[in-house]
Amino acid sequence: MGLFSKSYSPNSLLVAQSLAFLPRQIEQAWQELKSYRLPPNYQKITNLVVCGMGGSNLASEVIRSVFGAEMKLPLTLIRGYNLPGFVSRDTLVIISSYSGNTEETVSCLKQALDRKAKIFCLAGGGEVIALAKKARLPYYRFDSKFNPSGQPRYGLGSQLGALLAIFGKLKIIKVNDRLMSELLTYLDKLNQSFKNYQNNPAQELAERLYGRSIIVVAAEFLSANAHILANQINESAKNLAHPYLIPELNHHLIEGLILPGNVSRQTAVLFLISGVYSPRIYQQFVATEKVLGRQKIKSVNYFAISENKLFVALETLLVGSWLSWQLGNLNNQDPTSLPYVNYFKQELKK
């Protein structure tokens, strides 16, 4: 039975459609930006900064996690109002705001202009695109065609495709048409299992995690995936989730799971596992699961099958996105509704 033949709320179906379009989001942005002509002096940079809030700065985190070991330039992610002091004419500042009106990100854009940094803007419109046009900055405007939900966290593919193209063009990372074609084919094939109702790994994970606070655990090149998945579960499923990384968590978290006394009944740990992890890290996953067993804390594993780090990260992103959606349905929550985030924003305007 296909996913879209089952009865879901209209808003839930919009999110499902956005998830199914993840490969198309990546493909569209990649194709449109791979031939984009950046100003020649953009090749002459000494560091990179990406500014964005929430879902608008998650794609950059994926790229840093996957390619960080091979990148020759430092990449700093800013989730706030201010640029770091080192930003100068030699810095490429990427402004990422899905709406184009995020006040923290707009603040960083204005500071980057004042410091005469090299700037590239990614936005759906709003003040970011208006400022980019006024200052004659290079920019890419997101097309919402493949994100009918309108939610930034489910438009990650557009940001990923755009950043992969920009960083590849600047020779910061190694990507090409062949790699992207193989990646999209891989994701399309995976998507078929996530779109089915039965024999659906995301549905199975959601059912095993249902009713518990969730600790998402990853390591090395999947570090960003733990953060992304916890964000999606918090926002879409309205379910408490926390990201933690191995090996760091084994120096404190496993002791913190002793109290309060009901923690073992209310908590589940989701391990994001890959055979591409270094042997010592993989050994730590095995040992950590044994510790949790002694503490009677439920653990659930997702093992990504590819041997390519980028493929593993995007497979995990895809299954995590479907997992958060399925968990939201089990919780009877509207994945597009953000009542407390919106209330918070209204309070800031007072």
BELTA-V591928 format. One record per residue. SS is DSSP state (2 for helix, 1 for strand, 0 for the rest). D_CENTER is the distance of its C-alpha to the mean C-alpha in Angstrom with 1 decimal. Layout:
ss->SS d_center->D_CENTER
ss->SS d_center->D_CENTER
This chain:
ss->0 d_center->29.0
ss->1 d_center->26.1
ss->2 d_center->23.4
ss->2 d_center->24.6
ss->2 d_center->28.1
ss->0 d_center->27.3
ss->0 d_center->27.7
ss->0 d_center->24.7
ss->0 d_center->24.5
ss->2 d_center->24.0
ss->2 d_center->20.8
ss->2 d_center->19.4
ss->2 d_center->20.5
ss->2 d_center->18.8
ss->2 d_center->15.4
ss->2 d_center->16.4
ss->2 d_center->17.5
ss->2 d_center->14.2
ss->2 d_center->12.6
ss->2 d_center->15.6
ss->0 d_center->15.1
ss->2 d_center->11.8
ss->2 d_center->14.1
ss->2 d_center->16.2
ss->2 d_center->13.6
ss->2 d_center->12.9
ss->2 d_center->16.7
ss->2 d_center->17.8
ss->2 d_center->16.0
ss->2 d_center->17.0
ss->2 d_center->20.5
ss->2 d_center->21.0
ss->2 d_center->20.0
ss->0 d_center->21.3
ss->0 d_center->24.8
ss->0 d_center->24.0
ss->0 d_center->26.6
ss->0 d_center->25.3
ss->0 d_center->28.2
ss->2 d_center->29.9
ss->2 d_center->29.6
ss->2 d_center->25.7
ss->2 d_center->26.5
ss->0 d_center->28.1
ss->0 d_center->25.5
ss->0 d_center->25.3
ss->1 d_center->21.9
ss->1 d_center->18.5
ss->1 d_center->16.8
ss->1 d_center->13.7
ss->1 d_center->14.2
ss->0 d_center->12.0
ss->0 d_center->11.5
ss->2 d_center->9.0
ss->2 d_center->6.5
ss->2 d_center->8.4
ss->2 d_center->7.5
ss->2 d_center->3.9
ss->2 d_center->5.1
ss->2 d_center->8.0
ss->2 d_center->6.9
ss->2 d_center->6.3
ss->2 d_center->9.6
ss->2 d_center->11.3
ss->2 d_center->10.9
ss->2 d_center->12.1
ss->2 d_center->14.7
ss->0 d_center->15.6
ss->0 d_center->18.8
ss->0 d_center->20.1
ss->0 d_center->19.3
ss->0 d_center->22.5
ss->0 d_center->21.3
ss->1 d_center->19.5
ss->1 d_center->16.1
ss->1 d_center->15.7
ss->1 d_center->12.9
ss->1 d_center->14.7
ss->0 d_center->13.8
ss->0 d_center->17.3
ss->0 d_center->20.5
ss->0 d_center->21.9
ss->0 d_center->21.6
ss->0 d_center->22.7
ss->0 d_center->26.4
ss->0 d_center->26.0
ss->0 d_center->24.6
ss->0 d_center->27.5
ss->0 d_center->28.7
ss->0 d_center->27.2
ss->1 d_center->23.6
ss->1 d_center->21.1
ss->1 d_center->19.2
ss->1 d_center->16.3
ss->1 d_center->16.1
ss->1 d_center->13.0
ss->1 d_center->13.7
ss->0 d_center->13.1
ss->0 d_center->16.4
ss->0 d_center->18.1
ss->0 d_center->19.8
ss->0 d_center->17.6
ss->2 d_center->20.5
ss->2 d_center->18.8
ss->2 d_center->17.4
ss->2 d_center->20.7
ss->2 d_center->22.5
ss->2 d_center->20.8
ss->2 d_center->21.7
ss->2 d_center->25.3
ss->2 d_center->25.5
ss->2 d_center->24.3
ss->2 d_center->27.0
ss->2 d_center->29.6
ss->0 d_center->28.9
ss->0 d_center->29.1
ss->0 d_center->25.9
ss->1 d_center->24.6
ss->1 d_center->22.0
ss->1 d_center->19.7
ss->1 d_center->18.3
ss->1 d_center->15.5
ss->1 d_center->16.1
ss->0 d_center->17.4
ss->0 d_center->20.7
ss->2 d_center->22.2
ss->2 d_center->23.4
ss->2 d_center->21.1
ss->2 d_center->22.5
ss->2 d_center->25.9
ss->2 d_center->25.9
ss->2 d_center->24.7
ss->2 d_center->27.6
ss->2 d_center->30.0
ss->0 d_center->29.3
ss->0 d_center->29.1
ss->0 d_center->25.7
ss->1 d_center->23.7
ss->1 d_center->20.9
ss->1 d_center->18.9
ss->1 d_center->18.9
ss->0 d_center->16.3
ss->0 d_center->18.2
ss->2 d_center->17.4
ss->2 d_center->19.4
ss->2 d_center->16.6
ss->0 d_center->14.8
ss->0 d_center->17.9
ss->0 d_center->16.1
ss->0 d_center->15.5
ss->0 d_center->12.4
ss->2 d_center->9.8
ss->2 d_center->6.9
ss->2 d_center->8.8
ss->0 d_center->9.4
ss->2 d_center->6.3
ss->2 d_center->9.0
ss->2 d_center->11.3
ss->2 d_center->9.5
ss->2 d_center->8.8
ss->2 d_center->12.5
ss->2 d_center->13.8
ss->2 d_center->12.6
ss->2 d_center->13.7
ss->2 d_center->16.9
ss->2 d_center->17.6
ss->2 d_center->17.1
ss->2 d_center->19.1
ss->2 d_center->21.7
ss->0 d_center->22.1
ss->0 d_center->22.4
ss->0 d_center->19.9
ss->0 d_center->18.3
ss->0 d_center->20.1
ss->0 d_center->18.9
ss->0 d_center->21.4
ss->2 d_center->22.3
ss->2 d_center->23.3
ss->2 d_center->20.1
ss->2 d_center->18.1
ss->2 d_center->20.7
ss->2 d_center->20.5
ss->2 d_center->16.8
ss->2 d_center->17.0
ss->2 d_center->20.1
ss->2 d_center->18.4
ss->2 d_center->15.5
ss->2 d_center->18.3
ss->2 d_center->20.4
ss->2 d_center->17.8
ss->2 d_center->17.1
ss->2 d_center->20.8
ss->2 d_center->20.7
ss->2 d_center->17.9
ss->2 d_center->19.8
ss->1 d_center->23.0
ss->0 d_center->24.1
ss->0 d_center->26.1
ss->0 d_center->25.1
ss->0 d_center->21.4
ss->2 d_center->19.4
ss->2 d_center->16.8
ss->2 d_center->19.8
ss->2 d_center->21.5
ss->2 d_center->18.8
ss->2 d_center->18.6
ss->2 d_center->22.4
ss->2 d_center->22.6
ss->2 d_center->20.3
ss->0 d_center->21.9
ss->0 d_center->23.8
ss->0 d_center->22.3
ss->1 d_center->20.1
ss->1 d_center->17.4
ss->1 d_center->16.6
ss->1 d_center->13.6
ss->1 d_center->14.8
ss->1 d_center->13.6
ss->1 d_center->15.0
ss->2 d_center->15.2
ss->2 d_center->12.8
ss->2 d_center->10.6
ss->2 d_center->10.3
ss->2 d_center->6.7
ss->2 d_center->6.3
ss->2 d_center->8.8
ss->2 d_center->7.3
ss->2 d_center->4.3
ss->2 d_center->7.3
ss->2 d_center->9.7
ss->2 d_center->8.4
ss->2 d_center->8.6
ss->2 d_center->11.9
ss->2 d_center->13.2
ss->2 d_center->12.8
ss->2 d_center->13.6
ss->0 d_center->15.9
ss->0 d_center->17.4
ss->0 d_center->17.5
ss->0 d_center->17.4
ss->1 d_center->14.8
ss->1 d_center->14.4
ss->1 d_center->12.4
ss->1 d_center->15.0
ss->1 d_center->15.6
ss->1 d_center->18.6
ss->0 d_center->21.1
ss->2 d_center->20.8
ss->2 d_center->20.9
ss->2 d_center->24.1
ss->2 d_center->25.8
ss->0 d_center->25.5
ss->2 d_center->23.5
ss->2 d_center->25.8
ss->2 d_center->28.7
ss->2 d_center->27.0
ss->0 d_center->26.8
ss->0 d_center->30.5
ss->0 d_center->31.0
ss->0 d_center->31.2
ss->0 d_center->33.1
ss->0 d_center->31.1
ss->2 d_center->27.7
ss->2 d_center->28.3
ss->2 d_center->28.9
ss->2 d_center->25.9
ss->1 d_center->23.2
ss->1 d_center->21.3
ss->1 d_center->19.3
ss->1 d_center->16.7
ss->1 d_center->16.8
ss->1 d_center->14.2
ss->1 d_center->16.9
ss->1 d_center->17.6
ss->0 d_center->21.0
ss->0 d_center->19.7
ss->0 d_center->19.5
ss->0 d_center->22.5
ss->2 d_center->25.5
ss->2 d_center->25.8
ss->2 d_center->22.3
ss->2 d_center->22.8
ss->2 d_center->26.0
ss->2 d_center->24.4
ss->2 d_center->22.3
ss->2 d_center->25.6
ss->2 d_center->27.4
ss->2 d_center->24.9
ss->2 d_center->25.2
ss->2 d_center->28.9
ss->2 d_center->28.8
ss->2 d_center->26.9
ss->2 d_center->29.6
ss->2 d_center->32.3
ss->0 d_center->30.7
ss->0 d_center->30.5
ss->0 d_center->26.8
ss->1 d_center->25.1
ss->1 d_center->22.7
ss->1 d_center->20.7
ss->1 d_center->19.4
ss->1 d_center->17.1
ss->1 d_center->18.2
ss->1 d_center->16.4
ss->0 d_center->19.3
ss->0 d_center->18.7
ss->0 d_center->20.1
ss->0 d_center->17.9
ss->2 d_center->15.0
ss->2 d_center->12.9
ss->2 d_center->14.0
ss->2 d_center->13.3
ss->2 d_center->9.7
ss->2 d_center->9.2
ss->2 d_center->11.8
ss->2 d_center->10.1
ss->2 d_center->6.9
ss->2 d_center->9.8
ss->2 d_center->12.0
ss->2 d_center->9.7
ss->2 d_center->9.2
ss->2 d_center->12.9
ss->2 d_center->13.7
ss->2 d_center->12.5
ss->2 d_center->14.5
ss->2 d_center->17.4
ss->2 d_center->17.6
ss->2 d_center->17.8
ss->2 d_center->20.7
ss->2 d_center->22.4
ss->0 d_center->22.2
ss->0 d_center->23.6
ss->0 d_center->21.0
ss->0 d_center->20.0
ss->0 d_center->16.2
ss->0 d_center->16.7
ss->0 d_center->18.9
ss->0 d_center->18.0
ss->2 d_center->21.5
ss->2 d_center->21.1
ss->2 d_center->18.5
ss->2 d_center->20.9
ss->2 d_center->23.8
ss->2 d_center->22.5
ss->2 d_center->22.1
ss->2 d_center->25.6
ss->2 d_center->27.0
ss->2 d_center->25.8
ss->0 d_center->27.8
ss->0 d_center->31.0
